[in-house]
Amino acid sequence: MKTRAERLQALKDNPCPSVLIVGAGINGIGTFRDLALQGLDVVLIDRGDYCSGASAASSHMVHGGIRYLENGEFNLVKEAVQERNHLIERLPHLVKPLPTTFPIFKRFSGLLNAPLKFLGLLDKPSERGALVIKLGMIFYDAFTRKQKTVPPHQFRNRKDSLELYPELNPEILYTATYYDGSMPSPERIAVELIKDAVDANENAVPLNYVPLISASGWDVTVKDEVSGEEITLHPKVLVNAAGPWIDLVNRKMGRETPFISATKGSHLILDNPRLKEAIRDEEFFFENKDGRIVLIFPLMDKVMIGTSDLRVDDPDDVVITEDEIGYFFDMIGRVFPDIEVDRSQIIYTFSGVRPLERTEGGATGQISRNHTVKVLEEGDLLDIPVLSLVGGKWTSFRAFSEHAADKALAKLGKDRVISTWDLSIGGSKDYPENPVQKERMINEWVRSSDMGRDRVETLFDWYGTKTSQILADHSDQLAPLPSLPTFSRGEIEWILKGEDVLHLDDLILRRTTLAKLGKITPQSLKEITEICASVLGWSANEKAAEVKRYQEILLKNHRLHYAEYIPG
Ligand SMILES: Cc1cc2nc3c(=O)[nH]c(=O)nc-3n(C[C@H](O)[C@H](O)[C@H](O)COP(=O)(O)OP(=O)(O)OC[C@H]3O[C@@H](n4cnc5c(N)ncnc54)[C@H](O)[C@@H]3O)c2cc1C
């Protein structure tokens, strides 16, 4: 990738890109990649880091959305199941099949949810019983039967369930297990997509920390947050991919739009080995008595709990509340009553806002997760057409991006030249097709580097076939870091040089899972900061400012006290 300075210069040299995308969440990134592959000169900007909005707050599920069947949204679920399968197949190092288990406490409850919803009479759904869940799973399997990417569902009686999951509440009647996908690091998928776009097209320009400030006539003003410089662009088409901030970005361009209904969702991550063992490597997905969904999710060796669904007006500054934490703990107690959970086990929390299509009233869980492109034609105040990407799910980003890219291409009078359906992403290119090939690849890397097998396998798990680049470029810097033995300086340096890390938090919160998995201690923070400072050329003052910024973000957005390290 060109340097940031070169890319900013490219904007000044060509201030009239075909498409300017505002917002580098997964939908902006997906559209950027799609348009880059069509050969267009396309610019992607974000006011913050890549994948730092709603896209960093997901439940990490790559899923069809079994519960949306009840809303009659068969097309939405069918598309999402296809996209789920696509990601499991095309992104094997970052998306894995995920057994998902429903603990079931009722037999017939919830039967009326779907007809009441259909008649518009459903305020809050009631807890689904065995029959409704069984029907849902039969439909869900039907969508995926041809592709056979994941196995069909299984139903178990109480005895078999308690044998398999001995910590389960003995009041359970059944359990049912079906398959979806899990993405332990959505942020890494996002950055791999950006790198693919740039590799495919040198006129594709991504820039983080560049907000849209205002727009009128043909002029769109953006600002480089690093230098403070403002740049005026004249794109032929503008894609507003600002997620929960879509209406706010349209307002900056003089347009009042009522596109978004925002709902907040929070998660917490626990270090609780007993709970992790109880769920095995499965997600537990269940409902509160009022029909609200809770998930207990295996995140590497930790457990993630989510999520709430609460209407909010302001998408900024959302943070987990005491009420949400209490609610999650109560829910764990409902399913695993003997496992103690408490606040000292919390290693990370995060919250985000779903950019759902505007609706008034009704239960938040019932708002459609469908996606749509709203077109504002060029008009009085702005001479540029604006396509707003409203709604959607992480899982369906490819399909949504294709739809958005097609609309942009139509505005430009151009045709699609390539589909993204058949493309592997990032380190999944040339991925071994079977365990024998994988073994051969790993053996070769172990032989050609001085690294232990465990380390090579860990690199392969995160970076797929891009591991070869890390081994080739940093072969002399791959010794384990004293404070983080699963990391090396070489790996961090590879990220810092190729993935637009501007701030310490970009590295710790998004390019890696260091914070999420509770790996930041005073020692590791010091070691990581020193590496960043030497690679990115930070002065002593900049180093101190970066640590302070990271610690403030952790406290404010994640409600965590920081690792007590003050750079000397
Ligand atoms: C709690 C929660 C759980 C979820 N769980 C799942 C799940 O398990 N599976 C799933 O498939 N989906 C899930 N989703 C849905 C999914 O995460 C979102 O639909 C998706 O991430 C939306 O992406 P986006 O790109 O539209 O928005 P965002 O990711 O929010 O991106 C918008 C970007 O616009 C930027 N921006 C704002 N203003 C400006 C400006 N003036 N200039 C430049 N940039 C600007 C922001 O910084 C932000 O990065 C979940 C969502 C939430 C909130």
Ligand as a Chemical Component Dictionary entry (heavy atoms), coordinates in Angstrom:
data_LIG
# 
_chem_comp.id                   LIG 
_chem_comp.type                 NON-POLYMER 
_chem_comp.pdbx_formal_charge   0 
_chem_comp.three_letter_code    LIG 
# 
loop_
_chem_comp_atom.comp_id 
_chem_comp_atom.atom_id 
_chem_comp_atom.alt_atom_id 
_chem_comp_atom.type_symbol 
_chem_comp_atom.charge 
_chem_comp_atom.model_Cartn_x 
_chem_comp_atom.model_Cartn_y 
_chem_comp_atom.model_Cartn_z 
_chem_comp_atom.pdbx_ordinal 
LIG C1  C1  C 0 -24.523 -4.943  18.994 1  
LIG C2  C2  C 0 -24.489 -5.425  17.572 2  
LIG C3  C3  C 0 -24.416 -6.789  17.298 3  
LIG C4  C4  C 0 -24.398 -7.222  15.976 4  
LIG N1  N1  N 0 -24.189 -8.543  15.727 5  
LIG C5  C5  C 0 -24.095 -8.975  14.449 6  
LIG C6  C6  C 0 -23.745 -10.309 14.179 7  
LIG O1  O1  O 0 -23.445 -11.096 15.091 8  
LIG N2  N2  N 0 -23.699 -10.709 12.895 9  
LIG C7  C7  C 0 -24.001 -9.858  11.856 10 
LIG O2  O2  O 0 -23.996 -10.309 10.715 11 
LIG N3  N3  N 0 -24.288 -8.561  12.082 12 
LIG C8  C8  C 0 -24.324 -8.102  13.346 13 
LIG N4  N4  N 0 -24.572 -6.774  13.606 14 
LIG C9  C9  C 0 -24.869 -5.869  12.490 15 
LIG C10 C10 C 0 -23.610 -5.331  11.825 16 
LIG O3  O3  O 0 -22.545 -5.209  12.731 17 
LIG C11 C11 C 0 -23.913 -3.973  11.195 18 
LIG O4  O4  O 0 -25.054 -4.051  10.411 19 
LIG C12 C12 C 0 -22.767 -3.506  10.303 20 
LIG O5  O5  O 0 -21.547 -3.583  10.997 21 
LIG C13 C13 C 0 -23.003 -2.091  9.834  22 
LIG O6  O6  O 0 -21.864 -1.674  9.143  23 
LIG P1  P1  P 0 -21.772 -0.252  8.452  24 
LIG O7  O7  O 0 -20.563 -0.276  7.621  25 
LIG O8  O8  O 0 -23.059 0.053   7.754  26 
LIG O9  O9  O 0 -21.679 0.789   9.674  27 
LIG P2  P2  P 0 -20.425 1.128   10.638 28 
LIG O10 O10 O 0 -19.598 -0.049  10.902 29 
LIG O11 O11 O 0 -20.964 1.856   11.804 30 
LIG O12 O12 O 0 -19.549 2.107   9.765  31 
LIG C14 C14 C 0 -19.887 3.468   9.607  32 
LIG C15 C15 C 0 -18.609 4.290   9.651  33 
LIG O13 O13 O 0 -18.912 5.635   9.280  34 
LIG C16 C16 C 0 -17.957 6.449   9.929  35 
LIG N5  N5  N 0 -18.404 7.854   9.911  36 
LIG C17 C17 C 0 -19.401 8.441   10.605 37 
LIG N6  N6  N 0 -19.458 9.755   10.327 38 
LIG C18 C18 C 0 -18.473 10.019  9.424  39 
LIG C19 C19 C 0 -18.006 11.192  8.768  40 
LIG N7  N7  N 0 -18.569 12.402  8.965  41 
LIG N8  N8  N 0 -16.957 11.086  7.915  42 
LIG C20 C20 C 0 -16.352 9.891   7.701  43 
LIG N9  N9  N 0 -16.754 8.747   8.311  44 
LIG C21 C21 C 0 -17.805 8.815   9.150  45 
LIG C22 C22 C 0 -17.883 5.860   11.324 46 
LIG O14 O14 O 0 -16.676 6.225   11.968 47 
LIG C23 C23 C 0 -17.985 4.358   11.037 48 
LIG O15 O15 O 0 -16.709 3.741   11.016 49 
LIG C24 C24 C 0 -24.527 -6.294  14.918 50 
LIG C25 C25 C 0 -24.584 -4.921  15.194 51 
LIG C26 C26 C 0 -24.521 -4.487  16.507 52 
LIG C27 C27 C 0 -24.491 -3.013  16.790 53 
# 
loop_
_chem_comp_bond.comp_id 
_chem_comp_bond.atom_id_1 
_chem_comp_bond.atom_id_2 
_chem_comp_bond.value_order 
_chem_comp_bond.pdbx_ordinal 
LIG C1  C2  SING 1  
LIG C2  C3  SING 2  
LIG C2  C26 DOUB 3  
LIG C3  C4  DOUB 4  
LIG C4  N1  SING 5  
LIG C4  C24 SING 6  
LIG N1  C5  DOUB 7  
LIG C5  C6  SING 8  
LIG C5  C8  SING 9  
LIG C6  O1  DOUB 10 
LIG C6  N2  SING 11 
LIG N2  C7  SING 12 
LIG C7  O2  DOUB 13 
LIG C7  N3  SING 14 
LIG N3  C8  DOUB 15 
LIG C8  N4  SING 16 
LIG N4  C9  SING 17 
LIG N4  C24 SING 18 
LIG C9  C10 SING 19 
LIG C10 O3  SING 20 
LIG C10 C11 SING 21 
LIG C11 O4  SING 22 
LIG C11 C12 SING 23 
LIG C12 O5  SING 24 
LIG C12 C13 SING 25 
LIG C13 O6  SING 26 
LIG O6  P1  SING 27 
LIG P1  O7  DOUB 28 
LIG P1  O8  SING 29 
LIG P1  O9  SING 30 
LIG O9  P2  SING 31 
LIG P2  O10 DOUB 32 
LIG P2  O11 SING 33 
LIG P2  O12 SING 34 
LIG O12 C14 SING 35 
LIG C14 C15 SING 36 
LIG C15 O13 SING 37 
LIG C15 C23 SING 38 
LIG O13 C16 SING 39 
LIG C16 N5  SING 40 
LIG C16 C22 SING 41 
LIG N5  C17 SING 42 
LIG N5  C21 SING 43 
LIG C17 N6  DOUB 44 
LIG N6  C18 SING 45 
LIG C18 C19 SING 46 
LIG C18 C21 DOUB 47 
LIG C19 N7  SING 48 
LIG C19 N8  DOUB 49 
LIG N8  C20 SING 50 
LIG C20 N9  DOUB 51 
LIG N9  C21 SING 52 
LIG C22 O14 SING 53 
LIG C22 C23 SING 54 
LIG C23 O15 SING 55 
LIG C24 C25 DOUB 56 
LIG C25 C26 SING 57 
LIG C26 C27 SING 58 
# 
